[in-house]
Amino acid sequence: MALILAEQKFDADGFDAPVIGIAADMGLHDSGRHCHRRHQLLFAAAGCITIELADTLCLLPPSRAAWIPAGTAHRVLMRGVVAYRSLYFAVELPFPAPPLQVVEVNPLLREVIERMAFWPWDWPVEKQAGLLAVFGEELQAARGENWRLPFPTDARLAAWLDSVHRGELPPRLNQLVDQVGASERTISRIFIRDTGMSYQAWRQQWRLLRAMELLADGTSAGETAQRLEFASDSAFIAFFRQHTGETPARYAQA
């Protein structure tokens, strides 16, 4: 069995097979912070997945996959119906284990993921070997994508970051000064030191990832622009196309 119910308990570490796959249609879901003794590949055939890592937010849009190395603490969040696929790999692999990353999924890799997600958990090891080899080749050749947002770790921003984790839009820098009681110069220095980004660049990346999440959940471009406080729909469309190479409508359709 590989297709499971959303509420069904599952422990990938309880199996010995080289690859264990599951598939499920998930609604609202919060996995809680956890880790596995196995490597994990997460893929959303439809819908959007948010992955929280230590001091980093990672967005997994449709047609992308996240490779999570064994032992990596993470939390998986889903806010709408997601066609969820998860593959768990033994630590000893027939190909080099990549680092934590998000990659683009081409049609061949997608079909391999689908096949592995649905094969029986007791499938003979010798039958897994061929497809596992194809998977390894395609994963190593896949184009990496940077849908990640590092968070500052300075204690002075902790209370404000809690509100951001709850989904509140990060304010402009001059407004953040009033919220945290630190100067613009101090806040800017904290963000450069902790995230490698200016606050403005960090805020824009947050808005981009949130926009991708909203669009994947079926929110219109106009409503997304309004919720993320863009000056106009056209300003949002230009921003989105600049960073992703496609319009919000085309992204949502895909």
C-alpha positions in Angstrom: 0.0 0.0 0.0 1.3 3.5 -0.8 -1.9 5.7 -1.0 -2.7 6.7 2.5 -5.4 8.9 4.2 -4.4 12.3 5.4 -4.9 11.4 9.1 -3.2 8.0 8.8 0.0 7.6 10.9 3.1 6.6 9.0 6.7 6.0 10.1 9.1 5.7 7.3 11.9 4.7 9.7 10.1 1.5 10.4 10.9 0.0 7.0 14.1 -1.6 5.6 13.4 -1.2 1.9 15.8 1.1 -0.1 12.8 3.3 -1.0 9.4 3.8 0.6 6.9 6.0 -1.1 3.5 7.5 0.0 0.9 9.5 -1.8 -2.0 11.4 -0.2 -4.4 14.3 -0.8 -3.8 16.7 2.1 -5.9 19.7 3.3 -4.7 21.7 6.2 -1.7 20.0 7.7 1.1 20.7 10.1 3.6 17.9 10.6 5.3 19.5 13.6 9.1 19.7 13.8 10.6 16.3 13.3 13.4 14.5 11.4 13.9 11.1 9.8 16.8 8.6 9.8 16.1 8.4 6.0 16.6 10.9 3.2 13.3 12.4 2.1 12.1 13.8 -1.2 8.9 16.0 -1.1 6.9 16.7 -4.2 3.6 18.5 -4.7 1.8 17.3 -7.9 -0.7 20.1 -7.2 -0.9 22.7 -4.5 1.9 24.3 -2.5 4.0 23.1 0.5 5.8 25.2 3.0 8.9 23.7 4.7 10.3 25.3 7.9 13.9 24.5 8.6 16.2 25.9 11.3 16.0 29.7 10.7 14.9 29.2 7.1 11.6 29.1 5.3 11.5 27.0 2.1 8.6 27.1 -0.4 7.8 24.1 -2.6 5.6 25.2 -5.5 4.0 22.7 -7.9 6.4 20.9 -10.2 9.3 21.3 -7.8 10.7 18.8 -5.3 12.7 19.3 -2.1 15.5 16.9 -1.1 15.8 16.8 2.7 18.9 14.9 3.9 18.6 12.4 6.7 18.6 13.9 10.2 17.5 17.4 9.0 14.9 18.8 11.4 12.0 20.3 9.5 8.3 21.1 9.7 5.9 20.7 6.7 2.8 23.0 6.4 0.0 22.8 3.9 -2.9 25.2 3.8 -5.0 23.8 0.9 -5.6 20.6 -0.9 -2.2 19.3 -2.0 -1.5 16.2 -4.1 1.3 15.2 -1.7 4.1 12.7 -2.7 6.9 11.7 -0.3 9.7 9.3 -0.9 12.1 8.0 1.8 15.5 6.7 0.9 17.9 4.5 2.9 21.0 6.5 3.9 23.2 4.2 1.7 22.3 5.3 -1.9 23.6 4.1 -5.3 24.2 7.7 -6.2 25.8 10.7 -4.2 23.3 12.1 -1.7 22.8 15.8 -2.6 22.6 18.6 0.0 19.3 20.2 1.1 17.8 21.7 -2.1 14.7 22.5 -4.2 14.9 21.3 -7.8 12.7 21.7 -10.9 11.0 18.4 -11.8 11.0 17.5 -15.5 8.4 15.1 -17.0 10.6 12.1 -16.7 11.5 12.8 -13.0 7.8 13.4 -12.3 6.8 10.1 -13.7 9.6 8.3 -11.7 8.4 10.0 -8.5 4.8 9.1 -9.2 5.8 5.4 -9.8 7.8 5.2 -6.7 5.2 6.9 -4.6 2.6 4.3 -5.5 4.6 1.1 -5.6 3.9 -1.5 -2.8 6.0 -1.2 0.3 7.0 -4.8 0.0 8.2 -4.5 -3.6 11.3 -6.7 -4.1 14.6 -4.8 -3.8 15.8 -6.1 -7.2 12.7 -4.5 -8.9 13.4 -1.2 -7.3 17.1 -0.9 -8.5 16.5 0.1 -12.1 14.0 2.9 -11.3 16.2 4.1 -8.4 19.1 4.4 -10.8 17.0 6.6 -13.2 15.8 8.7 -10.3 19.4 9.3 -9.1 20.5 10.4 -12.6 17.5 12.8 -13.0 17.9 14.2 -9.5 21.5 15.1 -10.0 20.8 16.7 -13.4 17.8 18.7 -12.2 18.1 22.5 -12.1 18.2 23.9 -8.6 15.9 26.7 -7.6 16.3 29.2 -4.7 12.8 29.4 -3.1 14.3 29.8 0.3 14.1 32.6 2.8 16.6 32.8 5.7 15.4 34.3 9.0 17.5 36.6 11.2 18.4 35.1 14.6 18.9 38.3 16.6 16.7 38.2 19.8 15.6 41.8 19.3 13.5 40.6 16.3 12.1 37.5 17.9 8.6 38.8 18.8 8.2 40.5 15.4 9.3 37.3 13.6 6.5 35.4 15.5 4.0 37.6 13.7 5.7 37.0 10.4 5.5 33.2 11.0 1.8 33.6 11.5 1.5 35.1 8.1 1.5 38.9 8.8 3.0 41.0 6.0 6.5 42.4 7.0 6.2 46.2 7.1 8.5 48.7 5.4 11.7 49.4 7.2 10.7 52.7 8.7 7.6 51.0 10.2 9.6 48.1 11.5 11.8 50.6 13.5 8.7 51.5 15.5 7.8 47.8 16.1 11.1 46.6 17.4 12.6 49.7 18.9 15.8 49.6 16.9 17.2 52.1 14.3 17.1 51.5 10.6 20.9 51.2 10.6 20.8 48.5 13.3 18.1 46.5 11.6 19.8 46.7 8.3 23.1 45.5 9.9 21.2 42.5 11.6 19.7 41.4 8.3 23.0 41.6 6.3 24.8 39.7 9.1 22.1 37.0 9.7 20.6 36.5 6.2 23.1 37.9 3.7 20.3 40.2 2.4 19.2 43.8 3.0 15.9 44.1 4.7 14.3 45.4 1.5 15.5 42.4 -0.5 14.4 40.1 2.3 10.9 41.6 2.4 10.6 41.3 -1.4 11.7 37.7 -1.3 9.0 37.1 1.4 6.4 38.7 -0.7 7.4 36.7 -3.7 7.2 33.3 -1.9 3.9 34.3 -0.3 2.5 35.3 -3.7 3.5 32.0 -5.1 1.8 30.2 -2.2 -1.4 32.3 -2.6 -1.6 31.8 -6.4 -1.1 28.0 -6.0 -4.0 28.0 -3.6 -6.3 29.6 -6.2 -6.1 33.2 -5.0 -6.5 35.7 -7.9 -3.7 37.9 -9.0 -5.7 41.0 -8.1 -6.5 39.7 -4.6 -2.9 38.6 -4.1 -1.6 42.1 -5.1 -4.0 43.7 -2.6 -3.1 41.4 0.3 0.6 41.9 -0.3 0.2 45.7 -0.6 1.4 46.3 -4.1 0.5 49.7 -5.5 -1.5 48.1 -8.4 -2.2 44.8 -10.1 0.2 45.8 -12.9 2.9 46.5 -10.4 2.5 43.1 -8.9 2.5 41.4 -12.3 5.7 43.2 -13.3 7.3 42.2 -9.9 6.3 38.6 -10.3 7.4 38.3 -13.9 10.8 39.9 -13.0 11.5 37.3 -10.4 10.0 34.1 -11.9 10.0 34.7 -15.6 6.3 34.3 -16.0 3.1 36.1 -15.2 1.0 35.2 -12.1 -1.8 33.9 -14.4 0.6 31.6 -16.3 2.2 30.4 -13.0 -1.3 29.6 -11.5 -2.4 27.9 -14.7 0.8 25.7 -14.7 
